[in-house]
Structures are given as C-alpha cells and as structure tokens.
C-alpha cells in the first residue's frame, strides 16, 4: 500500500468504453489507487468533480462535445486538479491538442495503452500509474500566472548584458511542466538568434516528433529533432529525440546516443550540459526550467564552474521546482529568474537585447 497514505483517488475521462475499462483495470489493480469515477465526456467530468473530489485526473483529449483542451482549461479555472493527459501518440491532431492542454495547466502527457496482448501493454500501464501517482502530489493553482514582475523573486549576479564575445550555444532543459515553459522562453527569441539552441525535454519517446512540430509552430526559429553527426546551426532549435541522449562536440557536431540513462533519464540534461562543459563552457548559456527530480543540476554546476552563464527558473513560476531547486542548492545558477524574464535575459546575453 502507500505507507500510510490514503489511496489516490483517480477520475478517468475517456469516451471509448473499451479504453475506459482498460484504464479502470490498469489503475484499479494498483493498490496505490482507487478509481473514484470513470466518465465518458468532459461535460460529465465537470459535473462530477465537485462531488468526487479526485486527487488526479486521467484526461482523454479527443472527446465528443467539449474536447480535453477546453475541459483542462475549465478544470484549472474552477476546480484545480492535477491532470495527466492520455493521448494517441501517432495522431498529429491529438498531439497538438495535448501540447496545448499542457499550456492550459495539464502536467504531463502519456501514451494511450493498447490491449493486454500488445507487447508494450505492461510498459505503458506502468508509465500511466507512475505518472498518475507522482502528479497526484503536485500542487496546482487556479490558472497559474507566469507573468511575474521583476521583484524580490529575481536573483542575479552582476554581468554585462551581451558580454559574450561569441555565443556558440544555448541549452535548455525541462521536465514536468516543460512544454509551455519552453514555448515561453523560445517565444522571446528572434528568428536570427545567433547560436543554435539545444533542448532536452523529458517526455515519452512516442511524443517527441509531435512535440518538436508543436514548438515549431510557436517559435520564430525552426524546431527539429536533433540528428547524429549533423552540425548544429545558429538560429535553429534542436530537440533531443525520444529515449536518446543529446551531446555536442566542440566543432558543433551533434551526437545522439543510446548510452544508459543517467539518473533514470534518457535524454538527460546532465549529459547535454556536461558535453557543453567540455566543448565550449565560456561560450554557452544554459537554462534549467521546471521539472521533477534533479536532472541537469550536476551538469549545470560543471558549466558554471567552466565559465558558462547559467539560469534556473525561480520557484515562484516553476510548476515543479525539483530540477531548478537542485541547481540552486549547488550554487550552479548565476541567475534565478521567474519564467517570463528568462527569454529576455537570454536575449540580453546574446547581444540582441537591450542592456
């Protein structure tokens, strides 16, 4: 059982009777959970939430009537509850809605399971239960505000904006809550940003291509999946592929490997940051955004010690303050900034923003 913790109350929102029964079975067999409700529409979910009071919601995206995106926005406005999106990983339309649901307040997205006879069934079932359990403990608030003013939440060590003689790399890393945070940071950067952007986001491998396409539609720079042996060009964003580490050589040539996970993560921010610490620490800006765990903190410490300019998201805007807080504890972050100030700060450091 849950070592004294009451079972997590899960609401399942899924229009397919077959999938709804499958999720009920997967979740119900895990002693950490109790299925508090299983409904077929967003309208039913909205009506039942005040009565059921779930700890976490499993949310389908393609629903009859109101879709999962609108439902997520309504729930976050009226009855803030941790939401895990369950999506078909191969449908572009579902992926776009899923990513936008994350912007609306959902915490993460996982792949919808096939039947028990499918080879990936147990793996997907375990992932769903793990994410539901972890996210049930994440505090969510009504319509999280990320437009924080410059105030006491901003901590920085003095540095001259645009002081880089040459900026060779920008590295960004995030986990839980990362897609909207990354979209916010990248949205502040122009199409002629002077360095390549290397990006690590913890997300199921099946979603990474769709995630890159989604970001591409929001950013001035093109966003693509990184490829092994390809030179990272300025003014382009390179996303670590699913279940693969992204590293870089001093020449700017990217390396994609299936080396073992680091700290349970592949891709790992520590791998990317560590490679940059060897390749070009004095010509790198790195930012560590919202996320569960501590990935990236050790690598950021190496970067900082080597002369990179390092930034951690402030706790006041991080959906989950695990990764940034770990970097702060190591004194690895030169700047500790709320999310809306990170993009402008990067722009200053690149020489393209106002001093």
C-alpha positions, 0 to 999 in steps of 0.5 A, a space after each residue: 500500500 502507500 505507507 500510510 497514505 490514503 489511496 489516490 483517488 483517480 477520475 478517468 475521462 475517456 469516451 471509448 468504453 473499451 479504453 475506459 475499462 482498460 484504464 479502470 483495470 490498469 489503475 484499479 489493480 494498483 493498490 496505490 489507487 482507487 478509481 473514484 469515477 470513470 466518465 465518458 465526456 468532459 461535460 460529465 467530468 465537470 459535473 462530477 468533480 465537485 462531488 468526487 473530489 479526485 486527487 488526479 485526473 486521467 484526461 482523454 483529449 479527443 472527446 465528443 462535445 467539449 474536447 480535453 483542451 477546453 475541459 483542462 482549461 475549465 478544470 484549472 479555472 474552477 476546480 484545480 486538479 492535477 491532470 495527466 493527459 492520455 493521448 494517441 501518440 501517432 495522431 498529429 491532431 491529438 498531439 497538438 491538442 495535448 501540447 496545448 492542454 499542457 499550456 492550459 495547466 495539464 502536467 504531463 502527457 502519456 501514451 494511450 495503452 493498447 490491449 493486454 496482448 500488445 507487447 508494450 501493454 505492461 510498459 505503458 500501464 506502468 508509465 500511466 500509474 507512475 505518472 498518475 501517482 507522482 502528479 497526484 502530489 503536485 500542487 496546482 493553482 487556479 490558472 497559474 500566472 507566469 507573468 511575474 514582475 521583476 521583484 524580490 523573486 529575481 536573483 542575479 549576479 552582476 554581468 554585462 548584458 551581451 558580454 559574450 564575445 561569441 555565443 556558440 550555444 544555448 541549452 535548455 532543459 525541462 521536465 514536468 511542466 516543460 512544454 509551455 515553459 519552453 514555448 515561453 522562453 523560445 517565444 522571446 527569441 528572434 528568428 536570427 538568434 545567433 547560436 543554435 539552441 539545444 533542448 532536452 525535454 523529458 517526455 515519452 519517446 512516442 511524443 517527441 516528433 509531435 512535440 518538436 512540430 508543436 514548438 515549431 509552430 510557436 517559435 520564430 526559429 525552426 524546431 527539429 529533432 536533433 540528428 547524429 553527426 549533423 552540425 548544429 546551426 545558429 538560429 535553429 532549435 534542436 530537440 533531443 529525440 525520444 529515449 536518446 541522449 543529446 551531446 555536442 562536440 566542440 566543432 558543433 557536431 551533434 551526437 545522439 546516443 543510446 548510452 544508459 540513462 543517467 539518473 533514470 533519464 534518457 535524454 538527460 540534461 546532465 549529459 547535454 550540459 556536461 558535453 557543453 562543459 567540455 566543448 565550449 563552457 565560456 561560450 554557452 548559456 544554459 537554462 534549467 526550467 521546471 521539472 521533477 527530480 534533479 536532472 541537469 543540476 550536476 551538469 549545470 554546476 560543471 558549466 558554471 564552474 567552466 565559465 558558462 552563464 547559467 539560469 534556473 527558473 525561480 520557484 515562484 513560476 516553476 510548476 515543479 521546482 525539483 530540477 531548478 531547486 537542485 541547481 540552486 542548492 549547488 550554487 550552479 545558477 548565476 541567475 534565478 529568474 521567474 519564467 517570463 524574464 528568462 527569454 529576455 535575459 537570454 536575449 540580453 546575453 546574446 547581444 540582441 537585447 537591450 542592456 
